Amino acid sequence: MTSTKEDTGNNILHGSLGDLFEYACRKYGNNGFLYFINGGGYTYGEFHARTVEVSAMLSRYGIGADDKVGILSQNMPNWAVAYFATSAFGRISVPMLPDFSESDIKHILKHSECKALFVSAKLLGKVHQKAFDRLQTIILLDDFSIVKGETAAEAAPGRRPEEASPESLASIIYTSGTTGSSKGVMLSHRNLCANLFSAQKLRPSFETDVWLSLLPLSHTLECSLSLLLPMHAGGSVYYIDKAPTPTILAKALSAVKPTTILSVPLIIEKLYKVSVLPKLKKNRTASILYSIPPFRKLMNRMAGKQLVEKFGGRIRFFGIGGARLDPAVEKFLIEARFPYAIGYGLTETSPLIAGAIPEMVRLGSTGPIVHGVKVRLADKNPETGIGEILVKGDNVMMGYYRNPEATAAAFTDDGWFRTKDLGRFDKDGWLYIKGRTNSTIIGPNGENIYPEEIESVINSHDMVEESVVTQRKGKLIALIHFNADKLKAFLEPKDGSIKSAHEKLLNLKQEIMEYVNQKVSRFSKINGIDEQKDGFEKTATKKIKRYLYEDKDKDRR
């Protein structure tokens, strides 16, 4: 039997998701919990009753303790019902990202040995016939109707929530990483509850907090910090039941007036480049003023107040994680006094490793290490202080499901998890991420070149949407996806101009090369630019799948 423990700071350390479920639903029964913006959802009391009912239904259909249950759906209140009816009652949830391909989903369902699947009507067509035939039970998540299944002669019992063990496997999450190899990350009840405790210590949450959920719940970041965290605090969460286009998102922000949003850098970076910066530099006079630091800070502060209003007027925590934030955008957020927070973590660490709330942020840093987590740097460069980030703590995964080789490779001999991320600490213990061990480029004289740092400079150019720096035939090449609207306007024939679009593009590439090479170290200068017309393929958290764009000759040298 597990238990919920309270420390001297009134933070709660739950023993399991079952403990969290019973604690929150008992304490906040009449509070609103999960809702669609346009209506429909649950109070905590209603959520408890519905979850118990769905767990009993799983038992009637023969899905018992330790059975794996897939969840394939866009965000909705019933997603959380399926998750807790599974994991809080001794079963094992296998969340899948909505943008996984049909073949990805077929592989995950087979590899994880799922017996049952919750699937939304919208995504039912992604379930391959072979996967459909293999599954024992399929339940439509929209209304919990049975798509496939027969009631068992002897109902398979789940476990009562209070019987869950902290060491038990709670969830298997298949990564959509940047390296091209998806693995099933095994997270225990202890992993998830330890992370929740750390998150609440870092950023205390309250019953009055209102979350607007934008990222997929099937990703650890959103599930841990936009479902488990508000649940612990008695807050409410709202979901958009349509694709969050700018117009729909603007209406949602106006209707919900959230206090809390989690985001990936791409969202705020696009908003800054498309909506904020053009207004700050709307004419020549404004551009000149914006180049003068005191005026820039004043203009950014005014823009920050407008941005808060755009987000509904109550935003106190805009969390950013999942990828590197453009330094130019972060500098604006700091000067705008916009309440952004920054975090660093991985699926394998449930996910938080380091974080800084709005009052703590420092340009370029992901903040100090969170409570309960230990970090050390391996193979640290004595000159730069940069080394591989190794992690130990109750938040670190059990291992990769049915993959002992990958699990062994992920840990040091003395039990530290290898993140494959490179970082350094400042004198106060704030962590700075410098790149990935497997993306570091070795220069001609043995220098370590971190492409992510060069890309930050490239992406600060007005004409650039995003970029990837790679090495080809020993030279640094930047693959650049230009801002489509700005590029079109730039290439259009001007009165009296005899330059062709091709010549203009060549000149633009040369200008960007000079812009970048003036700002980077000698051995990080780029030697050429290739246009990436269709953009880059990305993971669920909008990180570019770098392996698709690496030097194809690298492994043959």
C-alpha positions as CSV (number, residue, x, y, z in Angstrom):
1,M,0.0,0.0,0.0
2,T,1.3,3.5,-0.9
3,S,0.7,6.7,0.9
4,T,0.6,10.4,0.3
5,K,3.2,12.3,2.4
6,E,3.3,16.0,3.3
7,D,6.6,17.9,3.8
8,T,7.1,21.0,5.9
9,G,6.4,23.2,3.0
10,N,2.9,21.8,2.5
11,N,4.1,20.1,-0.7
12,I,2.7,16.6,-1.3
13,L,4.7,13.6,-2.2
14,H,2.3,11.0,-3.6
15,G,3.3,7.3,-3.6
16,S,1.4,6.5,-6.8
17,L,-0.9,7.9,-9.4
18,G,-3.7,6.1,-7.5
19,D,-2.8,8.2,-4.4
20,L,-2.9,11.4,-6.5
21,F,-6.2,10.4,-8.0
22,E,-7.9,9.7,-4.7
23,Y,-6.3,12.7,-3.0
24,A,-7.3,15.3,-5.6
25,C,-10.8,14.0,-6.3
26,R,-11.6,13.8,-2.6
27,K,-10.1,17.2,-1.7
28,Y,-11.4,19.2,-4.7
29,G,-14.6,17.3,-5.5
30,N,-16.7,20.4,-6.5
31,N,-13.9,22.2,-8.3
32,G,-14.0,22.3,-12.1
33,F,-11.3,20.1,-13.5
34,L,-11.2,19.2,-17.2
35,Y,-13.2,21.0,-20.0
36,F,-13.5,21.7,-23.6
37,I,-13.6,25.5,-24.2
38,N,-17.0,25.2,-25.9
39,G,-18.5,23.1,-23.1
40,G,-18.4,19.5,-21.8
41,G,-16.1,18.1,-19.1
42,Y,-15.8,17.2,-15.5
43,T,-15.6,18.5,-12.0
44,Y,-13.2,16.5,-9.8
45,G,-16.0,14.5,-8.4
46,E,-17.5,13.7,-11.8
47,F,-14.0,12.8,-13.0
48,H,-13.6,10.3,-10.2
49,A,-17.0,8.7,-10.8
50,R,-16.4,8.4,-14.6
51,T,-12.8,7.0,-14.1
52,V,-14.0,4.3,-11.7
53,E,-16.7,3.4,-14.1
54,V,-14.3,3.1,-17.0
55,S,-11.9,1.0,-15.0
56,A,-14.7,-1.4,-14.1
57,M,-15.6,-1.6,-17.8
58,L,-12.0,-2.5,-18.6
59,S,-12.1,-5.3,-16.0
60,R,-15.4,-6.6,-17.5
61,Y,-13.7,-6.9,-20.9
62,G,-10.8,-8.8,-19.4
63,I,-8.2,-6.0,-19.1
64,G,-6.7,-6.5,-15.6
65,A,-3.7,-5.6,-13.5
66,D,-0.4,-5.1,-15.4
67,D,-2.1,-5.3,-18.9
68,K,-1.0,-2.6,-21.4
69,V,-3.6,-0.2,-22.7
70,G,-2.9,2.2,-25.6
71,I,-4.3,5.7,-25.8
72,L,-4.4,7.3,-29.2
73,S,-6.3,10.6,-29.3
74,Q,-6.1,14.4,-29.6
75,N,-6.4,16.2,-26.2
76,M,-9.8,16.0,-24.5
77,P,-11.2,15.5,-21.0
78,N,-11.7,11.8,-21.7
79,W,-8.0,11.3,-22.4
80,A,-7.3,11.8,-18.7
81,V,-10.2,9.4,-17.8
82,A,-8.5,6.7,-19.9
83,Y,-5.1,7.5,-18.5
84,F,-6.2,7.2,-14.9
85,A,-8.6,4.3,-15.4
86,T,-5.5,2.5,-16.7
87,S,-2.5,3.7,-14.6
88,A,-4.2,4.5,-11.3
89,F,-5.8,1.0,-11.2
90,G,-2.7,-1.1,-11.7
91,R,-2.7,-1.3,-15.5
92,I,0.0,0.2,-17.8
93,S,-0.8,3.1,-20.1
94,V,0.8,3.4,-23.5
95,P,0.1,7.0,-24.8
96,M,0.7,7.6,-28.5
97,L,1.2,10.9,-30.2
98,P,-1.6,11.9,-32.6
99,D,0.8,12.6,-35.4
100,F,2.5,9.2,-35.3
101,S,2.1,7.4,-38.6
102,E,0.0,4.3,-39.1
103,S,3.1,2.2,-39.2
104,D,4.5,3.8,-36.0
105,I,1.2,3.0,-34.2
106,K,1.2,-0.6,-35.5
107,H,4.7,-1.1,-34.2
108,I,4.0,0.5,-30.8
109,L,0.9,-1.6,-30.2
110,K,2.7,-4.8,-31.1
111,H,6.0,-4.0,-29.3
112,S,4.3,-2.8,-26.1
113,E,2.0,-5.9,-26.2
114,C,-1.1,-3.8,-25.7
115,K,-4.3,-5.8,-25.1
116,A,-6.6,-2.8,-25.4
117,L,-6.8,0.6,-27.0
118,F,-8.6,3.8,-26.3
119,V,-8.9,5.7,-29.6
120,S,-10.7,8.9,-30.7
121,A,-13.1,8.7,-33.7
122,K,-10.8,11.2,-35.4
123,L,-7.8,8.8,-35.3
124,L,-9.5,5.4,-35.6
125,G,-8.5,5.3,-39.3
126,K,-4.8,5.2,-38.2
127,V,-5.2,1.8,-36.6
128,H,-3.9,-0.7,-39.1
129,Q,-6.1,-3.7,-39.8
130,K,-3.4,-6.1,-38.4
131,A,-3.2,-4.1,-35.2
132,F,-7.0,-4.0,-35.0
133,D,-7.2,-7.8,-35.3
134,R,-4.5,-8.3,-32.7
135,L,-6.1,-6.1,-30.0
136,Q,-8.5,-7.7,-27.6
137,T,-10.6,-4.6,-26.9
138,I,-11.0,-1.3,-28.6
139,I,-12.9,1.6,-27.0
140,L,-13.9,4.8,-28.7
141,L,-12.6,7.6,-26.4
142,D,-15.2,10.2,-27.5
143,D,-18.0,8.4,-25.6
144,F,-16.4,5.1,-24.3
145,S,-18.5,3.0,-26.6
146,I,-17.1,-0.5,-27.5
147,V,-15.6,-0.8,-31.0
148,K,-14.3,-4.3,-30.4
149,G,-14.4,-6.7,-27.5
150,E,-16.4,-9.3,-25.6
151,T,-17.1,-9.3,-21.9
152,A,-15.0,-11.9,-20.0
153,A,-16.6,-14.8,-18.3
154,E,-14.5,-14.0,-15.3
155,A,-13.8,-10.3,-15.1
156,A,-10.1,-9.5,-14.9
157,P,-9.5,-7.4,-11.7
158,G,-7.6,-4.2,-11.8
159,R,-6.1,-3.0,-8.6
160,R,-7.6,-0.6,-6.2
161,P,-5.8,2.8,-6.3
162,E,-4.5,2.4,-2.8
163,E,-2.9,-0.9,-3.8
164,A,-0.5,0.6,-6.4
165,S,3.2,0.3,-5.7
166,P,5.6,3.2,-6.3
167,E,8.0,0.8,-8.0
168,S,5.3,-0.5,-10.4
169,L,5.4,0.4,-14.1
170,A,2.8,3.2,-14.7
171,S,3.3,4.1,-18.4
172,I,5.4,3.3,-21.5
173,I,6.0,6.3,-23.7
174,Y,7.5,5.9,-27.1
175,T,9.8,8.8,-28.0
176,S,9.7,10.5,-31.3
177,G,13.3,11.7,-31.0
178,T,15.7,13.6,-33.2
179,T,17.9,10.5,-33.7
180,G,15.4,8.4,-35.6
181,S,15.1,5.5,-33.1
182,S,11.9,5.3,-31.2
183,K,12.2,3.5,-27.8
184,G,9.6,2.7,-25.1
185,V,10.5,4.7,-22.0
186,M,9.3,2.9,-18.9
187,L,8.1,5.4,-16.2
188,S,7.1,4.1,-12.8
189,H,4.6,5.6,-10.3
190,R,7.6,6.8,-8.3
191,N,9.2,8.5,-11.4
192,L,6.0,10.5,-12.1
193,C,5.2,11.4,-8.5
194,A,8.8,12.4,-7.8
195,N,8.7,14.7,-10.8
196,L,5.3,16.1,-9.7
197,F,6.8,16.9,-6.3
198,S,9.8,18.7,-7.9
199,A,7.5,20.7,-10.2
200,Q,5.3,21.8,-7.3
201,K,8.3,22.9,-5.3
202,L,9.6,24.9,-8.3
203,R,6.3,26.4,-9.3
204,P,3.6,26.3,-6.6
205,S,0.2,25.9,-8.2
206,F,-3.2,26.7,-6.7
207,E,-6.9,26.0,-7.1
208,T,-7.4,29.4,-8.8
209,D,-4.9,28.4,-11.6
210,V,-6.4,27.8,-15.1
211,W,-4.4,25.9,-17.7
212,L,-4.9,26.1,-21.4
213,S,-3.5,22.9,-22.8
214,L,-1.8,23.2,-26.2
215,L,0.8,20.4,-26.4
216,P,-0.2,16.7,-26.9
217,L,-1.1,15.0,-23.6
218,S,0.7,11.9,-24.9
219,H,4.0,13.8,-24.4
220,T,5.5,13.6,-21.0
221,L,5.9,17.4,-20.7
222,E,2.2,18.1,-21.1
223,C,1.0,15.1,-19.2
224,S,3.2,15.8,-16.1
225,L,2.9,19.5,-16.0
226,S,-0.5,20.3,-17.6
227,L,-2.4,17.3,-16.1
228,L,-0.8,15.9,-13.0
229,L,0.4,19.3,-11.7
230,P,-3.0,21.1,-11.9
231,M,-4.7,17.9,-10.6
232,H,-2.5,18.0,-7.5
233,A,-3.3,21.7,-6.9
234,G,-7.1,21.5,-7.7
235,G,-6.8,23.8,-10.8
236,S,-8.7,23.5,-14.0
237,V,-7.6,22.7,-17.5
238,Y,-9.2,23.6,-20.8
239,Y,-8.8,22.0,-24.2
240,I,-9.4,23.3,-27.7
241,D,-11.5,20.8,-29.7
242,K,-10.2,22.1,-33.1
243,A,-6.8,22.7,-34.7
244,P,-5.3,25.7,-32.8
245,T,-5.1,28.1,-35.8
246,P,-4.1,31.7,-34.8
247,T,-7.8,32.8,-35.0
248,I,-9.1,29.9,-32.9
249,L,-6.2,30.3,-30.4
250,A,-7.0,34.0,-30.0
251,K,-10.6,33.2,-29.2
252,A,-9.5,30.5,-26.7
253,L,-7.2,32.8,-24.9
254,S,-10.0,35.4,-24.7
255,A,-12.5,32.9,-23.4
256,V,-10.3,31.0,-20.9
257,K,-8.0,33.8,-19.8
258,P,-5.4,31.2,-18.6
259,T,-2.9,31.7,-15.8
260,T,-0.7,28.9,-17.2
261,I,0.3,27.6,-20.6
262,L,3.1,25.2,-21.6
263,S,4.6,25.8,-25.0
264,V,7.5,24.8,-27.2
265,P,9.9,27.6,-28.4
266,L,8.5,27.6,-32.0
267,I,5.1,29.0,-30.9
268,I,6.5,32.1,-29.1
269,E,9.3,32.5,-31.7
270,K,6.8,32.7,-34.5
271,L,4.6,35.1,-32.6
272,Y,7.6,37.3,-32.0
273,K,8.8,37.3,-35.6
274,V,5.4,37.5,-37.3
275,S,3.4,39.8,-35.0
276,V,5.6,41.6,-32.4
277,L,8.8,42.5,-34.2
278,P,7.2,43.9,-37.4
279,K,5.2,46.3,-35.2
280,L,8.2,47.4,-33.3
281,K,10.0,48.2,-36.5
282,K,7.0,49.3,-38.5
283,N,8.8,52.2,-40.2
284,R,12.3,53.7,-40.5
285,T,12.0,55.9,-37.5
286,A,10.8,53.1,-35.3
287,S,13.7,50.9,-36.5
288,I,16.2,53.5,-35.6
289,L,14.7,54.0,-32.2
290,Y,14.6,50.2,-31.6
291,S,18.4,50.0,-32.3
292,I,19.0,52.3,-29.3
293,P,19.1,50.3,-26.1
294,P,17.0,52.6,-23.8
295,F,14.3,53.1,-26.4
296,R,14.4,49.4,-27.3
297,K,13.8,48.4,-23.7
298,L,10.9,50.9,-23.4
299,M,9.3,49.7,-26.6
300,N,9.8,46.0,-25.6
301,R,8.1,46.8,-22.2
302,M,5.1,48.3,-23.9
303,A,4.9,45.3,-26.3
304,G,5.1,43.0,-23.3
305,K,2.0,44.5,-21.7
306,Q,0.2,44.1,-25.0
307,L,1.4,40.5,-25.2
308,V,0.0,39.7,-21.7
309,E,-3.4,41.1,-22.8
310,K,-3.2,39.0,-26.0
311,F,-2.8,36.0,-23.7
312,G,-6.0,36.9,-21.8
313,G,-4.6,39.3,-19.2
314,R,-4.0,36.8,-16.4
315,I,-1.0,34.8,-17.6
316,R,1.5,34.3,-14.8
317,F,3.4,31.3,-16.1
318,F,4.2,30.7,-19.8
319,G,6.4,27.6,-19.6
320,I,8.8,26.9,-22.5
321,G,10.6,23.6,-23.0
322,G,11.3,20.8,-25.4
323,A,13.9,22.7,-27.5
324,R,16.3,25.6,-27.5
325,L,14.8,29.1,-27.3
326,D,16.1,31.7,-29.8
327,P,18.3,34.1,-27.7
328,A,16.9,37.1,-29.5
329,V,13.4,36.1,-28.6
330,E,14.4,35.4,-25.0
331,K,16.1,38.8,-24.7
332,F,12.8,40.4,-25.9
333,L,10.8,38.3,-23.3
334,I,13.1,39.5,-20.5
335,E,12.9,43.2,-21.5
336,A,9.2,42.9,-22.1
337,R,8.8,41.4,-18.5
338,F,6.6,38.7,-20.0
339,P,6.2,35.9,-17.4
340,Y,7.9,33.2,-19.3
341,A,9.6,30.2,-17.5
342,I,12.1,27.9,-18.9
343,G,12.7,24.2,-18.3
344,Y,14.9,21.3,-19.4
345,G,14.2,17.6,-19.3
346,L,13.6,14.4,-21.2
347,T,11.0,11.8,-21.4
348,E,13.4,9.5,-19.6
349,T,13.5,11.9,-16.6
350,S,9.7,12.3,-16.3
351,P,10.7,15.1,-17.6
352,L,12.1,17.9,-15.4
353,I,15.8,18.1,-14.7
354,A,16.3,21.9,-14.4
355,G,13.9,24.9,-14.5
356,A,13.5,28.6,-13.8
357,I,10.2,30.3,-13.0
358,P,9.6,33.9,-14.3
359,E,11.4,35.6,-11.3
360,M,14.5,33.4,-11.8
361,V,15.2,33.4,-15.6
362,R,18.6,34.2,-17.0
363,L,19.4,34.7,-20.6
364,G,20.4,31.4,-22.2
365,S,20.0,29.3,-19.1
366,T,17.5,26.6,-18.2
367,G,17.8,27.4,-14.6
368,P,19.1,25.5,-11.6
369,I,18.6,21.7,-11.0
370,V,15.2,21.0,-9.5
371,H,14.6,19.5,-6.1
372,G,15.4,15.8,-5.7
373,V,17.5,15.5,-8.9
374,K,21.3,15.2,-9.1
375,V,23.4,16.2,-12.1
376,R,27.0,15.9,-12.9
377,L,29.0,16.6,-16.1
378,A,31.0,13.8,-17.6
379,D,34.2,14.3,-19.8
380,K,34.2,18.0,-18.9
381,N,36.3,20.2,-21.1
382,P,38.7,22.0,-18.7
383,E,38.7,25.2,-20.8
384,T,35.0,25.6,-21.5
385,G,33.5,23.6,-18.6
386,I,31.2,21.8,-21.0
387,G,30.5,18.1,-20.5
388,E,27.8,15.5,-21.0
389,I,24.8,16.0,-18.5
390,L,24.4,12.9,-16.4
391,V,21.3,12.6,-14.1
392,K,20.3,10.6,-11.0
393,G,17.1,10.7,-9.0
394,D,13.7,9.1,-8.4
395,N,12.5,10.8,-11.6
396,V,14.8,8.7,-13.8
397,M,13.1,6.0,-15.9
398,M,13.2,2.3,-15.1
399,G,14.7,1.6,-18.6
400,Y,13.6,1.0,-22.2
401,Y,10.8,-1.6,-22.6
402,R,12.1,-4.9,-24.1
403,N,15.4,-3.3,-25.0
404,P,18.1,-4.3,-22.4
405,E,20.9,-3.2,-24.8
406,A,19.6,0.3,-25.1
407,T,18.9,0.5,-21.4
408,A,22.5,-0.6,-20.5
409,A,23.9,1.9,-22.9
410,A,21.8,4.7,-21.4
411,F,23.4,4.4,-17.9
412,T,27.0,4.7,-16.6
413,D,28.5,1.8,-14.7
414,D,27.6,3.6,-11.4
415,G,24.0,4.2,-12.4
416,W,23.8,7.8,-13.8
417,F,21.5,8.3,-16.8
418,R,23.3,9.7,-19.9
419,T,21.2,12.5,-21.4
420,K,23.5,12.9,-24.5
421,D,23.1,16.6,-23.9
422,L,26.1,18.9,-23.4
423,G,26.0,21.6,-20.8
424,R,27.9,23.8,-18.4
425,F,27.1,25.4,-15.0
426,D,27.7,29.0,-14.1
427,K,29.1,30.0,-10.7
428,D,25.6,30.0,-9.2
429,G,24.7,26.5,-10.4
430,W,22.5,27.6,-13.3
431,L,22.6,25.1,-16.2
432,Y,23.3,26.1,-19.8
433,I,22.6,23.6,-22.6
434,K,25.2,23.8,-25.4
435,G,24.1,21.0,-27.7
436,R,23.9,17.2,-28.2
437,T,26.8,14.8,-28.0
438,N,25.7,13.2,-31.3
439,S,25.3,16.5,-33.1
440,T,28.7,18.0,-32.1
441,I,30.9,18.6,-35.1
442,I,34.7,18.2,-34.8
443,G,36.5,21.0,-36.5
444,P,39.7,20.5,-38.7
445,N,41.9,21.2,-35.7
446,G,39.9,19.1,-33.2
447,E,37.6,22.0,-32.0
448,N,34.2,21.1,-30.7
449,I,31.6,23.0,-32.8
450,Y,28.1,23.1,-31.4
451,P,25.7,23.6,-34.4
452,E,22.8,24.7,-32.1
453,E,24.8,27.8,-31.2
454,I,25.4,28.7,-34.8
455,E,21.7,28.1,-35.6
456,S,20.7,30.5,-32.9
457,V,22.6,33.3,-34.7
458,I,21.2,32.3,-38.1
459,N,17.7,32.2,-36.8
460,S,18.0,35.7,-35.5
461,H,18.1,37.1,-39.0
462,D,14.8,38.6,-40.1
463,M,14.6,36.5,-43.3
464,V,15.2,33.1,-41.6
465,E,12.4,30.9,-40.2
466,E,14.7,28.0,-39.0
467,S,18.0,26.3,-39.8
468,V,20.2,23.3,-39.4
469,V,24.0,23.4,-39.5
470,T,25.7,20.3,-40.8
471,Q,29.1,19.3,-42.1
472,R,29.6,18.3,-45.8
473,K,32.9,17.4,-47.3
474,G,34.6,18.9,-44.2
475,K,32.8,22.3,-44.5
476,L,30.1,23.8,-42.4
477,I,26.9,24.3,-44.4
478,A,23.7,25.9,-43.2
479,L,20.4,24.5,-44.4
480,I,18.0,27.4,-44.2
481,H,14.2,27.6,-44.4
482,F,13.4,31.2,-45.2
483,N,10.3,33.1,-44.0
484,A,8.0,32.4,-47.0
485,D,6.2,35.8,-47.0
486,K,9.4,37.9,-46.6
487,L,11.3,35.9,-49.2
488,K,8.5,36.3,-51.7
489,A,8.4,40.1,-51.1
490,F,12.2,40.2,-51.3
491,L,12.4,38.4,-54.6
492,E,9.6,40.3,-56.4
493,P,10.8,42.5,-59.2
494,K,11.2,46.2,-58.1
495,D,10.9,49.2,-60.3
496,G,14.1,49.7,-62.3
497,S,15.8,46.6,-60.9
498,I,17.4,44.3,-63.4
499,K,18.4,41.7,-60.9
500,S,16.8,38.3,-61.3
501,A,15.3,36.4,-58.4
502,H,18.2,34.0,-58.6
503,E,20.7,36.8,-58.2
504,K,18.8,38.3,-55.3
505,L,18.7,34.9,-53.6
506,L,22.5,34.5,-54.0
507,N,23.0,38.0,-52.6
508,L,20.7,37.2,-49.6
509,K,22.7,34.0,-48.9
510,Q,25.9,36.0,-49.0
511,E,24.5,38.7,-46.7
512,I,23.4,36.0,-44.1
513,M,26.8,34.3,-44.3
514,E,28.5,37.6,-43.5
515,Y,25.9,38.4,-40.8
516,V,26.5,35.0,-39.1
517,N,30.3,34.9,-39.5
518,Q,30.7,38.2,-37.8
519,K,29.0,36.8,-34.7
520,V,30.5,33.4,-34.3
521,S,34.0,32.1,-33.4
522,R,36.6,31.5,-36.1
523,F,36.1,27.8,-36.3
524,S,32.3,28.1,-36.3
525,K,32.0,30.2,-39.5
526,I,29.7,28.7,-42.2
527,N,31.0,28.1,-45.7
528,G,27.8,27.9,-47.6
529,I,24.0,28.1,-47.5
530,D,21.5,25.7,-49.0
531,E,17.8,26.6,-49.1
532,Q,15.4,24.2,-47.5
533,K,12.3,25.0,-49.4
534,D,9.8,22.7,-47.6
535,G,10.9,23.3,-44.0
536,F,12.2,20.6,-41.7
537,E,10.6,17.5,-40.4
538,K,10.0,17.7,-36.6
539,T,9.1,15.8,-33.5
540,A,6.0,16.3,-31.4
541,T,7.8,19.1,-29.4
542,K,8.8,20.7,-32.7
543,K,12.5,19.8,-32.5
544,I,14.0,19.2,-35.9
545,K,14.8,15.6,-36.7
546,R,18.5,16.3,-37.3
547,Y,19.4,12.8,-38.4
548,L,17.5,13.4,-41.7
549,Y,19.8,16.3,-42.6
550,E,23.2,15.1,-41.4
551,D,26.2,14.6,-43.7
552,K,25.4,11.4,-45.6
553,D,29.1,10.7,-46.1
554,K,30.0,11.0,-42.4
555,D,29.7,7.3,-41.6
556,R,31.8,6.3,-44.6
557,R,34.8,8.3,-43.7
